[in-house]
Amino acid sequence: MIHVIVTMILKEGVLEEFIRTAREIAAEVRQEKGCIAYEYTVDIESPISSQEPLQKNRVTLIEKWESVEALRAHLSAPHMKKLGPRLQPLRESVAIRVTQSIG
């Protein structure tokens, strides 16, 4: 299984607009062949003492794909080319990690 973890810092005051667009994208992506999970998340407090400090403008996207081929197809999907660019101007930064399950 392939995991994609996308950490985004949003510009001030755009969270609601980001969430609206992200929900549109997520609904389409979850129907793609090979998509196991596609969830946008925000920081919350927890009882874990070693948790990183909360950031109100941080959004983390957690994706799970059956294969690299499914991820590749996702990246070129028409809805990603249409909706993805709408998120770009709302973000200050983006960091992406791609990992594979080991067992």
N, C-alpha and C positions, 0 to 999 in steps of 0.2 A: 504494500500500500504506500502511496506517495502522499506526503503531508506538505502543505504550503502554509506558512505562517507569515502573514503580512501585517506589519505594525505601522500604523499611520498616525501622524500628529496633524490634527486639523487646525486650520486657521480659526481664530477667535470668532465666535458667533455663527458658525456654519453647521453645527452639529445636526440640527433638525433637517436642514436641506440635504445634508449628507445621508441621513437615515432614510429619508424618502426615496432617494435615488438608489441607495444600497438595497432597499427592499425590492425595488423593481428588478435589479440585476439578479439578486439572489433567487427570486422566483423563477427566472428563466434558467439560471445555471443549474438549479437542482433537478431540472428535467433532462439535462445532458446525459448522454450515455457515459458511464464510467464515473459519474459524480456520486460519492458516498456521503459527503457532508460539505456544506458551504454556509458558514455562520459568521456574521459580523458581531463583535462583542465589545463591551465597554468595561472599564475597570470598576470593581466594587470592593468594598472593605471585606476582609475575611479574618478568621481566627489564626491564619498562618503568619507567624511572627516574622518570617524571613521574606515576606512578600515585598516586591518593589513598591516604592511610593506611588500612590494613585496619581493619575494625570487625567484631568477632566476632558482634555481634548485628544486623548489617545483612543483610537479604535483599532482593534485587532481582528483580522479576518483569519479564520481557521478553515482550511480546505482539506478534504481528503479525496483522493482519486484512486481508481483501481490500478492505473498504470501511467507511465510517462506519456504514452501515446494518447490517453484520454486527456491528460493535462494539455498536451500540445493542441489537440482538437479544440479544447475549451478556449485557448488563447486566440484562436482564429475564428471563433463563432461570431456570426453577424451581430448578435445582441451585445457582445463584448466590444465590438468595434463601434457600436452606436452609443451604448450607455456608459462604458468605461471612461471615455474622455470627459464626460460630465462631472466625474469625481475629481479629476486632476486639479482643477483650479481651486478646489476646496481644501487641499492638503498642503501643509508646510513641508512634510517629509514623509518618505516611505522607505521601509527596510523589509526585505523579503528573504525568508529562509525556506529552502526546499529540503525535505528529509525523507528517508525511506524507513519503513518498519523493519526491525531486525529480529523480531520473534516474539 
